[in-house]
Amino acid sequence: MKKSSCETCAYFMYDEEYESYVCDRNLDEDEYGRMMADSHYNCPYYRNGDEYAVVRRQL
């Protein structure tokens, strides 16, 4: 899985005002453009939103 997959990121939040999911981090225009244009770009803010990942690793 790519590190920049927004669907699994903890910062991928639903915004009721826009009625869609958005990145909750403040990306500047260059970072956002690079992330959208480059399929190999690894987002520096990515954080796995899977709360159970640590527990599975301990088992």
All heavy atoms as a GROMACS GRO file, in nm:
protein
  500
    1MET      N    1   0.084  -0.119   0.000
    1MET     CA    2   0.000   0.000   0.000
    1MET      C    3   0.088   0.125   0.000
    1MET      O    4   0.189   0.131   0.068
    1MET     CB    5  -0.088  -0.001   0.125
    1MET     CG    6  -0.178   0.116   0.133
    1MET     SD    7  -0.281   0.126   0.282
    1MET     CE    8  -0.308  -0.041   0.326
    2LYS      N    9   0.051   0.224  -0.079
    2LYS     CA   10   0.126   0.349  -0.085
    2LYS      C   11   0.114   0.425   0.047
    2LYS      O   12   0.011   0.425   0.110
    2LYS     CB   13   0.072   0.438  -0.196
    2LYS     CG   14   0.107   0.395  -0.331
    2LYS     CD   15   0.061   0.489  -0.440
    2LYS     CE   16  -0.018   0.606  -0.398
    2LYS     NZ   17  -0.061   0.694  -0.503
    3LYS      N   18   0.222   0.490   0.086
    3LYS     CA   19   0.218   0.570   0.209
    3LYS      C   20   0.128   0.691   0.195
    3LYS      O   21   0.085   0.748   0.293
    3LYS     CB   22   0.359   0.616   0.245
    3LYS     CG   23   0.441   0.510   0.310
    3LYS     CD   24   0.579   0.557   0.340
    3LYS     CE   25   0.579   0.664   0.446
    3LYS     NZ   26   0.712   0.712   0.482
    4SER      N   27   0.099   0.732   0.073
    4SER     CA   28   0.017   0.852   0.054
    4SER      C   29  -0.130   0.820   0.026
    4SER      O   30  -0.203   0.905  -0.020
    4SER     CB   31   0.075   0.936  -0.059
    4SER     OG   32   0.072   0.864  -0.179
    5SER      N   33  -0.173   0.699   0.054
    5SER     CA   34  -0.311   0.662   0.029
    5SER      C   35  -0.401   0.735   0.129
    5SER      O   36  -0.408   0.700   0.245
    5SER     CB   37  -0.329   0.511   0.042
    5SER     OG   38  -0.464   0.476   0.025
    6CYS      N   39  -0.472   0.835   0.081
    6CYS     CA   40  -0.554   0.918   0.169
    6CYS      C   41  -0.664   0.839   0.238
    6CYS      O   42  -0.702   0.872   0.350
    6CYS     CB   43  -0.615   1.033   0.090
    6CYS     SG   44  -0.494   1.152   0.031
    7GLU      N   45  -0.716   0.737   0.174
    7GLU     CA   46  -0.827   0.662   0.230
    7GLU      C   47  -0.792   0.595   0.363
    7GLU      O   48  -0.878   0.570   0.445
    7GLU     CB   49  -0.877   0.557   0.131
    7GLU     CG   50  -0.947   0.616   0.010
    7GLU     CD   51  -0.850   0.666  -0.096
    7GLU    OE1   52  -0.733   0.622  -0.097
    7GLU    OE2   53  -0.890   0.752  -0.175
    8THR      N   54  -0.663   0.566   0.386
    8THR     CA   55  -0.622   0.502   0.510
    8THR      C   56  -0.555   0.598   0.607
    8THR      O   57  -0.511   0.557   0.714
    8THR     CB   58  -0.526   0.384   0.482
    8THR    OG1   59  -0.409   0.436   0.418
    8THR    CG2   60  -0.592   0.278   0.396
    9CYS      N   61  -0.549   0.724   0.571
    9CYS     CA   62  -0.479   0.824   0.653
    9CYS      C   63  -0.568   0.874   0.766
    9CYS      O   64  -0.688   0.898   0.748
    9CYS     CB   65  -0.434   0.941   0.567
    9CYS     SG   66  -0.336   1.063   0.658
   10ALA      N   67  -0.509   0.894   0.882
   10ALA     CA   68  -0.582   0.944   0.999
   10ALA      C   69  -0.628   1.089   0.980
   10ALA      O   70  -0.720   1.134   1.047
   10ALA     CB   71  -0.495   0.935   1.123
   11TYR      N   72  -0.566   1.162   0.887
   11TYR     CA   73  -0.601   1.302   0.864
   11TYR      C   74  -0.710   1.318   0.756
   11TYR      O   75  -0.745   1.429   0.721
   11TYR     CB   76  -0.478   1.383   0.823
   11TYR     CG   77  -0.372   1.384   0.929
   11TYR    CD1   78  -0.248   1.325   0.906
   11TYR    CD2   79  -0.396   1.441   1.053
   11TYR    CE1   80  -0.151   1.326   1.003
   11TYR    CE2   81  -0.299   1.442   1.151
   11TYR     CZ   82  -0.176   1.384   1.125
   11TYR     OH   83  -0.080   1.384   1.222
   12PHE      N   84  -0.761   1.209   0.702
   12PHE     CA   85  -0.863   1.213   0.598
   12PHE      C   86  -0.998   1.221   0.666
   12PHE      O   87  -1.052   1.123   0.716
   12PHE     CB   88  -0.850   1.087   0.511
   12PHE     CG   89  -0.918   1.096   0.377
   12PHE    CD1   90  -0.890   1.199   0.290
   12PHE    CD2   91  -1.008   0.999   0.338
   12PHE    CE1   92  -0.951   1.206   0.166
   12PHE    CE2   93  -1.068   1.004   0.214
   12PHE     CZ   94  -1.040   1.107   0.128
   13MET      N   95  -1.055   1.340   0.674
   13MET     CA   96  -1.177   1.367   0.751
   13MET      C   97  -1.293   1.409   0.661
   13MET      O   98  -1.271   1.468   0.556
   13MET     CB   99  -1.153   1.481   0.850
   13MET     CG  100  -1.035   1.462   0.939
   13MET     SD  101  -1.076   1.343   1.063
   13MET     CE  102  -0.939   1.362   1.172
   14TYR      N  103  -1.413   1.382   0.707
   14TYR     CA  104  -1.531   1.427   0.635
   14TYR      C  105  -1.562   1.571   0.675
   14TYR      O  106  -1.574   1.603   0.792
   14TYR     CB  107  -1.652   1.338   0.665
   14TYR     CG  108  -1.772   1.372   0.581
   14TYR    CD1  109  -1.778   1.332   0.448
   14TYR    CD2  110  -1.877   1.447   0.632
   14TYR    CE1  111  -1.887   1.364   0.369
   14TYR    CE2  112  -1.986   1.481   0.554
   14TYR     CZ  113  -1.990   1.438   0.422
   14TYR     OH  114  -2.097   1.471   0.344
   15ASP      N  115  -1.573   1.658   0.577
   15ASP     CA  116  -1.603   1.799   0.601
   15ASP      C  117  -1.749   1.823   0.562
   15ASP      O  118  -1.786   1.811   0.445
   15ASP     CB  119  -1.510   1.887   0.518
   15ASP     CG  120  -1.525   2.034   0.550
   15ASP    OD1  121  -1.638   2.080   0.575
   15ASP    OD2  122  -1.422   2.105   0.551
   16GLU      N  123  -1.831   1.856   0.661
   16GLU     CA  124  -1.974   1.875   0.635
   16GLU      C  125  -2.000   1.998   0.549
   16GLU      O  126  -2.098   2.000   0.474
   16GLU     CB  127  -2.050   1.884   0.768
   16GLU     CG  128  -2.051   1.753   0.842
   16GLU     CD  129  -2.134   1.758   0.969
   16GLU    OE1  130  -2.213   1.853   0.985
   16GLU    OE2  131  -2.117   1.667   1.051
   17GLU      N  132  -1.916   2.098   0.560
   17GLU     CA  133  -1.934   2.219   0.479
   17GLU      C  134  -1.917   2.188   0.330
   17GLU      O  135  -1.993   2.234   0.246
   17GLU     CB  136  -1.835   2.326   0.522
   17GLU     CG  137  -1.851   2.457   0.450
   17GLU     CD  138  -1.754   2.563   0.501
   17GLU    OE1  139  -1.717   2.558   0.620
   17GLU    OE2  140  -1.717   2.650   0.422
   18TYR      N  141  -1.813   2.110   0.296
   18TYR     CA  142  -1.787   2.073   0.157
   18TYR      C  143  -1.862   1.946   0.116
   18TYR      O  144  -1.865   1.911  -0.002
   18TYR     CB  145  -1.637   2.052   0.133
   18TYR     CG  146  -1.558   2.179   0.143
   18TYR    CD1  147  -1.465   2.197   0.246
   18TYR    CD2  148  -1.573   2.281   0.051
   18TYR    CE1  149  -1.392   2.313   0.257
   18TYR    CE2  150  -1.500   2.397   0.060
   18TYR     CZ  151  -1.408   2.413   0.163
   18TYR     OH  152  -1.335   2.528   0.173
   19GLU      N  153  -1.916   1.875   0.213
   19GLU     CA  154  -1.985   1.747   0.192
   19GLU      C  155  -1.899   1.646   0.117
   19GLU      O  156  -1.943   1.577   0.026
   19GLU     CB  157  -2.118   1.769   0.118
   19GLU     CG  158  -2.217   1.852   0.198
   19GLU     CD  159  -2.349   1.872   0.128
   19GLU    OE1  160  -2.362   1.840   0.008
   19GLU    OE2  161  -2.442   1.921   0.196
   20SER      N  162  -1.774   1.638   0.158
   20SER     CA  163  -1.681   1.541   0.100
   20SER      C  164  -1.563   1.522   0.196
   20SER      O  165  -1.548   1.596   0.293
   20SER     CB  166  -1.630   1.587  -0.036
   20SER     OG  167  -1.551   1.703  -0.021
   21TYR      N  168  -1.481   1.423   0.167
   21TYR     CA  169  -1.363   1.398   0.249
   21TYR      C  170  -1.249   1.489   0.205
   21TYR      O  171  -1.230   1.514   0.086
   21TYR     CB  172  -1.320   1.252   0.236
   21TYR     CG  173  -1.410   1.160   0.314
   21TYR    CD1  174  -1.523   1.104   0.256
   21TYR    CD2  175  -1.383   1.131   0.446
   21TYR    CE1  176  -1.607   1.020   0.329
   21TYR    CE2  177  -1.466   1.048   0.521
   21TYR     CZ  178  -1.577   0.993   0.461
   21TYR     OH  179  -1.659   0.912   0.533
   22VAL      N  180  -1.176   1.541   0.302
   22VAL     CA  181  -1.064   1.631   0.276
   22VAL      C  182  -0.948   1.594   0.368
   22VAL      O  183  -0.966   1.532   0.471
   22VAL     CB  184  -1.103   1.779   0.299
   22VAL    CG1  185  -1.210   1.824   0.202
   22VAL    CG2  186  -1.148   1.801   0.440
   23CYS      N  187  -0.830   1.639   0.329
   23CYS     CA  188  -0.712   1.622   0.413
   23CYS      C  189  -0.714   1.730   0.520
   23CYS      O  190  -0.728   1.848   0.490
   23CYS     CB  191  -0.586   1.634   0.329
   23CYS     SG  192  -0.435   1.613   0.427
   24ASP      N  193  -0.702   1.688   0.646
   24ASP     CA  194  -0.711   1.781   0.758
   24ASP      C  195  -0.578   1.852   0.787
   24ASP      O  196  -0.570   1.932   0.878
   24ASP     CB  197  -0.759   1.705   0.881
   24ASP     CG  198  -0.809   1.797   0.990
   24ASP    OD1  199  -0.872   1.899   0.958
   24ASP    OD2  200  -0.788   1.766   1.109
   25ARG      N  201  -0.475   1.823   0.712
   25ARG     CA  202  -0.346   1.890   0.727
   25ARG      C  203  -0.342   2.011   0.636
   25ARG      O  204  -0.404   2.013   0.530
   25ARG     CB  205  -0.230   1.797   0.690
   25ARG     CG  206  -0.221   1.672   0.774
   25ARG     CD  207  -0.200   1.699   0.918
   25ARG     NE  208  -0.074   1.767   0.940
   25ARG     CZ  209  -0.026   1.799   1.056
   25ARG    NH1  210  -0.091   1.768   1.166
   25ARG    NH2  211   0.088   1.860   1.069
   26ASN      N  212  -0.272   2.113   0.676
   26ASN     CA  213  -0.257   2.234   0.593
   26ASN      C  214  -0.142   2.213   0.495
   26ASN      O  215  -0.026   2.234   0.530
   26ASN     CB  216  -0.232   2.357   0.680
   26ASN     CG  217  -0.354   2.396   0.758
   26ASN    OD1  218  -0.465   2.376   0.713
   26ASN    ND2  219  -0.333   2.449   0.877
   27LEU      N  220  -0.175   2.172   0.374
   27LEU     CA  221  -0.074   2.153   0.270
   27LEU      C  222  -0.062   2.283   0.192
   27LEU      O  223  -0.162   2.346   0.161
   27LEU     CB  224  -0.116   2.042   0.174
   27LEU     CG  225  -0.139   1.904   0.233
   27LEU    CD1  226  -0.191   1.810   0.126
   27LEU    CD2  227  -0.013   1.849   0.294
   28ASP      N  228   0.062   2.319   0.157
   28ASP     CA  229   0.074   2.436   0.071
   28ASP      C  230   0.044   2.394  -0.073
   28ASP      O  231   0.029   2.276  -0.103
   28ASP     CB  232   0.210   2.504   0.087
   28ASP     CG  233   0.327   2.422   0.035
   28ASP    OD1  234   0.305   2.328  -0.043
   28ASP    OD2  235   0.440   2.454   0.074
   29GLU      N  236   0.033   2.490  -0.161
   29GLU     CA  237  -0.008   2.464  -0.299
   29GLU      C  238   0.090   2.370  -0.370
   29GLU      O  239   0.049   2.283  -0.446
   29GLU     CB  240  -0.018   2.596  -0.374
   29GLU     CG  241  -0.077   2.584  -0.511
   29GLU     CD  242  -0.097   2.720  -0.576
   29GLU    OE1  243  -0.114   2.819  -0.505
   29GLU    OE2  244  -0.096   2.723  -0.700
   30ASP      N  245   0.220   2.386  -0.345
   30ASP     CA  246   0.320   2.301  -0.409
   30ASP      C  247   0.308   2.155  -0.363
   30ASP      O  248   0.315   2.063  -0.443
   30ASP     CB  249   0.462   2.351  -0.380
   30ASP     CG  250   0.490   2.484  -0.446
   30ASP    OD1  251   0.428   2.512  -0.552
   30ASP    OD2  252   0.572   2.562  -0.393
   31GLU      N  253   0.292   2.134  -0.232
   31GLU     CA  254   0.278   1.998  -0.180
   31GLU      C  255   0.155   1.929  -0.236
   31GLU      O  256   0.158   1.814  -0.275
   31GLU     CB  257   0.268   1.999  -0.027
   31GLU     CG  258   0.397   2.029   0.044
   31GLU     CD  259   0.376   2.036   0.194
   31GLU    OE1  260   0.278   2.098   0.240
   31GLU    OE2  261   0.459   1.977   0.265
   32TYR      N  262   0.043   2.002  -0.239
   32TYR     CA  263  -0.081   1.946  -0.289
   32TYR      C  264  -0.069   1.911  -0.437
   32TYR      O  265  -0.110   1.804  -0.480
   32TYR     CB  266  -0.197   2.042  -0.267
   32TYR     CG  267  -0.329   1.985  -0.310
   32TYR    CD1  268  -0.392   1.888  -0.233
   32TYR    CD2  269  -0.390   2.026  -0.427
   32TYR    CE1  270  -0.513   1.833  -0.273
   32TYR    CE2  271  -0.510   1.973  -0.466
   32TYR     CZ  272  -0.571   1.876  -0.390
   32TYR     OH  273  -0.689   1.823  -0.431
   33GLY      N  274  -0.011   1.999  -0.515
   33GLY     CA  275   0.008   1.974  -0.658
   33GLY      C  276   0.097   1.854  -0.683
   33GLY      O  277   0.068   1.772  -0.771
   34ARG      N  278   0.204   1.842  -0.606
   34ARG     CA  279   0.295   1.728  -0.620
   34ARG      C  280   0.224   1.598  -0.584
   34ARG      O  281   0.239   1.496  -0.652
   34ARG     CB  282   0.416   1.750  -0.530
   34ARG     CG  283   0.537   1.672  -0.566
   34ARG     CD  284   0.657   1.710  -0.480
   34ARG     NE  285   0.617   1.787  -0.363
   34ARG     CZ  286   0.676   1.899  -0.322
   34ARG    NH1  287   0.775   1.948  -0.385
   34ARG    NH2  288   0.635   1.962  -0.216
   35MET      N  289   0.144   1.600  -0.479
   35MET     CA  290   0.073   1.480  -0.436
   35MET      C  291  -0.029   1.436  -0.542
   35MET      O  292  -0.044   1.317  -0.568
   35MET     CB  293   0.001   1.506  -0.304
   35MET     CG  294  -0.059   1.381  -0.244
   35MET     SD  295  -0.119   1.404  -0.077
   35MET     CE  296  -0.258   1.512  -0.102
   36MET      N  297  -0.096   1.530  -0.606
   36MET     CA  298  -0.196   1.497  -0.708
   36MET      C  299  -0.132   1.453  -0.838
   36MET      O  300  -0.185   1.367  -0.908
   36MET     CB  301  -0.288   1.616  -0.734
   36MET     CG  302  -0.378   1.652  -0.619
   36MET     SD  303  -0.499   1.522  -0.588
   36MET     CE  304  -0.446   1.460  -0.431
   37ALA      N  305  -0.016   1.509  -0.874
   37ALA     CA  306   0.046   1.481  -1.004
   37ALA      C  307   0.137   1.359  -1.004
   37ALA      O  308   0.148   1.290  -1.104
   37ALA     CB  309   0.126   1.604  -1.049
   38ASP      N  310   0.202   1.331  -0.892
   38ASP     CA  311   0.302   1.224  -0.887
   38ASP      C  312   0.246   1.102  -0.816
   38ASP      O  313   0.219   1.106  -0.696
   38ASP     CB  314   0.427   1.274  -0.814
   38ASP     CG  315   0.541   1.175  -0.816
   38ASP    OD1  316   0.524   1.065  -0.871
   38ASP    OD2  317   0.647   1.208  -0.761
   39SER      N  318   0.230   0.992  -0.888
   39SER     CA  319   0.173   0.871  -0.828
   39SER      C  320   0.269   0.804  -0.729
   39SER      O  321   0.228   0.719  -0.651
   39SER     CB  322   0.134   0.772  -0.937
   39SER     OG  323   0.248   0.731  -1.009
   40HIS      N  324   0.396   0.843  -0.730
   40HIS     CA  325   0.495   0.784  -0.639
   40HIS      C  326   0.528   0.876  -0.522
   40HIS      O  327   0.618   0.848  -0.444
   40HIS     CB  328   0.624   0.749  -0.714
   40HIS     CG  329   0.602   0.650  -0.823
   40HIS    ND1  330   0.572   0.519  -0.799
   40HIS    CD2  331   0.602   0.665  -0.958
   40HIS    CE1  332   0.556   0.456  -0.912
   40HIS    NE2  333   0.573   0.542  -1.011
   41TYR      N  334   0.456   0.986  -0.509
   41TYR     CA  335   0.481   1.082  -0.401
   41TYR      C  336   0.438   1.023  -0.268
   41TYR      O  337   0.328   0.971  -0.254
   41TYR     CB  338   0.404   1.211  -0.428
   41TYR     CG  339   0.417   1.314  -0.319
   41TYR    CD1  340   0.536   1.382  -0.300
   41TYR    CD2  341   0.312   1.341  -0.234
   41TYR    CE1  342   0.548   1.477  -0.200
   41TYR    CE2  343   0.324   1.435  -0.133
   41TYR     CZ  344   0.442   1.502  -0.117
   41TYR     OH  345   0.455   1.595  -0.018
   42ASN      N  346   0.524   1.028  -0.169
   42ASN     CA  347   0.492   0.983  -0.034
   42ASN      C  348   0.464   1.105   0.053
   42ASN      O  349   0.552   1.186   0.078
   42ASN     CB  350   0.608   0.904   0.027
   42ASN     CG  351   0.623   0.770  -0.040
   42ASN    OD1  352   0.526   0.709  -0.080
   42ASN    ND2  353   0.745   0.723  -0.051
   43CYS      N  354   0.340   1.116   0.097
   43CYS     CA  355   0.299   1.230   0.178
   43CYS      C  356   0.376   1.231   0.311
   43CYS      O  357   0.376   1.130   0.384
   43CYS     CB  358   0.149   1.222   0.205
   43CYS     SG  359   0.088   1.356   0.307
   44PRO      N  360   0.439   1.342   0.346
   44PRO     CA  361   0.514   1.347   0.472
   44PRO      C  362   0.425   1.350   0.595
   44PRO      O  363   0.471   1.330   0.706
   44PRO     CB  364   0.595   1.477   0.459
   44PRO     CG  365   0.516   1.561   0.365
   44PRO     CD  366   0.449   1.465   0.269
   45TYR      N  367   0.295   1.375   0.578
   45TYR     CA  368   0.202   1.382   0.690
   45TYR      C  369   0.122   1.255   0.710
   45TYR      O  370   0.042   1.248   0.802
   45TYR     CB  371   0.105   1.499   0.670
   45TYR     CG  372   0.176   1.631   0.651
   45TYR    CD1  373   0.176   1.693   0.528
   45TYR    CD2  374   0.246   1.690   0.756
   45TYR    CE1  375   0.242   1.813   0.509
   45TYR    CE2  376   0.311   1.809   0.738
   45TYR     CZ  377   0.310   1.870   0.615
   45TYR     OH  378   0.375   1.989   0.597
   46TYR      N  379   0.144   1.155   0.623
   46TYR     CA  380   0.064   1.033   0.632
   46TYR      C  381   0.078   0.967   0.769
   46TYR      O  382   0.187   0.953   0.822
   46TYR     CB  383   0.105   0.934   0.524
   46TYR     CG  384   0.030   0.804   0.534
   46TYR    CD1  385  -0.097   0.792   0.480
   46TYR    CD2  386   0.084   0.695   0.601
   46TYR    CE1  387  -0.169   0.674   0.490
   46TYR    CE2  388   0.013   0.577   0.611
   46TYR     CZ  389  -0.113   0.567   0.556
   46TYR     OH  390  -0.183   0.450   0.568
   47ARG      N  391  -0.036   0.932   0.828
   47ARG     CA  392  -0.037   0.857   0.954
   47ARG      C  393  -0.146   0.752   0.941
   47ARG      O  394  -0.261   0.785   0.911
   47ARG     CB  395  -0.066   0.949   1.071
   47ARG     CG  396  -0.050   0.876   1.205
   47ARG     CD  397  -0.072   0.970   1.318
   47ARG     NE  398  -0.216   0.999   1.324
   47ARG     CZ  399  -0.274   1.074   1.416
   47ARG    NH1  400  -0.201   1.132   1.507
   47ARG    NH2  401  -0.403   1.094   1.416
   48ASN      N  402  -0.110   0.628   0.962
   48ASN     CA  403  -0.204   0.519   0.947
   48ASN      C  404  -0.320   0.538   1.043
   48ASN      O  405  -0.301   0.551   1.162
   48ASN     CB  406  -0.134   0.386   0.972
   48ASN     CG  407  -0.220   0.267   0.937
   48ASN    OD1  408  -0.341   0.278   0.922
   48ASN    ND2  409  -0.156   0.153   0.923
   49GLY      N  410  -0.441   0.537   0.990
   49GLY     CA  411  -0.559   0.557   1.072
   49GLY      C  412  -0.612   0.429   1.133
   49GLY      O  413  -0.714   0.430   1.201
   50ASP      N  414  -0.542   0.318   1.111
   50ASP     CA  415  -0.584   0.189   1.165
   50ASP      C  416  -0.543   0.181   1.312
   50ASP      O  417  -0.427   0.158   1.344
   50ASP     CB  418  -0.522   0.076   1.085
   50ASP     CG  419  -0.570  -0.060   1.128
   50ASP    OD1  420  -0.656  -0.069   1.219
   50ASP    OD2  421  -0.522  -0.159   1.070
   51GLU      N  422  -0.638   0.198   1.402
   51GLU     CA  423  -0.609   0.197   1.546
   51GLU      C  424  -0.565   0.060   1.596
   51GLU      O  425  -0.502   0.049   1.700
   51GLU     CB  426  -0.733   0.240   1.623
   51GLU     CG  427  -0.778   0.380   1.589
   51GLU     CD  428  -0.914   0.412   1.646
   51GLU    OE1  429  -0.978   0.323   1.706
   51GLU    OE2  430  -0.956   0.527   1.630
   52TYR      N  431  -0.597  -0.045   1.522
   52TYR     CA  432  -0.567  -0.180   1.566
   52TYR      C  433  -0.437  -0.237   1.508
   52TYR      O  434  -0.401  -0.350   1.535
   52TYR     CB  435  -0.683  -0.273   1.531
   52TYR     CG  436  -0.810  -0.230   1.600
   52TYR    CD1  437  -0.911  -0.166   1.529
   52TYR    CD2  438  -0.829  -0.250   1.736
   52TYR    CE1  439  -1.027  -0.124   1.592
   52TYR    CE2  440  -0.944  -0.208   1.800
   52TYR     CZ  441  -1.043  -0.145   1.727
   52TYR     OH  442  -1.156  -0.104   1.789
   53ALA      N  443  -0.365  -0.158   1.429
   53ALA     CA  444  -0.241  -0.205   1.368
   53ALA      C  445  -0.139  -0.246   1.473
   53ALA      O  446  -0.071  -0.348   1.459
   53ALA     CB  447  -0.183  -0.098   1.277
   54VAL      N  448  -0.126  -0.169   1.580
   54VAL     CA  449  -0.030  -0.200   1.686
   54VAL      C  450  -0.070  -0.328   1.758
   54VAL      O  451   0.013  -0.414   1.787
   54VAL     CB  452  -0.019  -0.083   1.785
   54VAL    CG1  453   0.068  -0.122   1.904
   54VAL    CG2  454   0.034   0.040   1.717
   55VAL      N  455  -0.198  -0.345   1.783
   55VAL     CA  456  -0.246  -0.464   1.855
   55VAL      C  457  -0.219  -0.589   1.771
   55VAL      O  458  -0.173  -0.690   1.824
   55VAL     CB  459  -0.397  -0.451   1.885
   55VAL    CG1  460  -0.450  -0.580   1.946
   55VAL    CG2  461  -0.422  -0.334   1.977
   56ARG      N  462  -0.246  -0.582   1.641
   56ARG     CA  463  -0.221  -0.699   1.554
   56ARG      C  464  -0.073  -0.733   1.552
   56ARG      O  465  -0.036  -0.849   1.544
   56ARG     CB  466  -0.271  -0.670   1.413
   56ARG     CG  467  -0.420  -0.689   1.398
   56ARG     CD  468  -0.459  -0.695   1.252
   56ARG     NE  469  -0.430  -0.574   1.179
   56ARG     CZ  470  -0.509  -0.468   1.170
   56ARG    NH1  471  -0.624  -0.467   1.232
   56ARG    NH2  472  -0.473  -0.363   1.099
   57ARG      N  473   0.011  -0.634   1.557
   57ARG     CA  474   0.155  -0.657   1.557
   57ARG      C  475   0.200  -0.727   1.685
   57ARG      O  476   0.296  -0.803   1.687
   57ARG     CB  477   0.228  -0.524   1.540
   57ARG     CG  478   0.371  -0.542   1.496
   57ARG     CD  479   0.436  -0.412   1.462
   57ARG     NE  480   0.365  -0.347   1.352
   57ARG     CZ  481   0.372  -0.219   1.324
   57ARG    NH1  482   0.447  -0.140   1.398
   57ARG    NH2  483   0.306  -0.165   1.226
   58GLN      N  484   0.132  -0.699   1.796
   58GLN     CA  485   0.171  -0.757   1.924
   58GLN      C  486   0.127  -0.903   1.937
   58GLN      O  487   0.181  -0.976   2.018
   58GLN     CB  488   0.109  -0.677   2.039
   58GLN     CG  489   0.167  -0.538   2.051
   58GLN     CD  490   0.096  -0.454   2.154
   58GLN    OE1  491  -0.010  -0.491   2.202
   58GLN    NE2  492   0.152  -0.340   2.185
   59LEU      N  493   0.027  -0.944   1.859
   59LEU     CA  494  -0.023  -1.083   1.870
   59LEU      C  495   0.069  -1.183   1.809
   59LEU      O  496   0.145  -1.177   1.732
   59LEU     CB  497  -0.161  -1.094   1.804
   59LEU     CG  498  -0.269  -1.014   1.873
   59LEU    CD1  499  -0.400  -1.029   1.794
   59LEU    CD2  500  -0.292  -1.064   2.014
   0.00000   0.00000   0.00000
